[in-house]
Amino acid sequence: MGSERDTGARLALMCGLPKSGKTTYARRLQSHGWVRVCPDEIRRALHGRGHYPPAEPLVWANAELSVRALLLGGHRVVLDATNTTRHRRAPWLRLARELGVPVCAYVLKTPKEECLRRNQTSEEPVPPEVIDRMARQWEEVNEDGLEVHPVEG
């Protein structure tokens, strides 16, 4: 496969810290016909809670299978995950290339301090150290073949 063919299928990666507004933006895309795949929702469906390290390989295998099937079906798919490092984005870029579908990234520019503030009032808070760690590990989204759309959070 490898070369892009226009089946209508597209892949969008949300990229941003926890509580940066990724899900809100992804739901906006969903209201315009995109199919949203969210590892957090897969976690809840599989084991009824948030991040649980022993189940993570199954969560990501499920996400990959869902994204692959939807793209093969010609859908526009948005992956609602943090995607803060090149390592996290790489499998999705490989999948898009393999299937010959365009891929873009919506990069939430919400400052860490705002994410921490939002986290304090969230119904589903994450440990603040997770936001701090992801902010330190953040890698600019600029991979070849990835159309980048900055989003003010």
Secondary structure, DSSP 8 states (H G I E B T S, - for coil): --S---SS-EEEEEE--TTSSHHHHHHHHHTTT-EEE-HHHHHHHHHSSS--GGGHHHHHHHHHHHHHHHHHTT-EEEE-S---SHHHHHHHHHHHHHHT--EEEEEE---HHHHHHHHHT-SS---HHHHHHHHHH------TT-EEEEE--
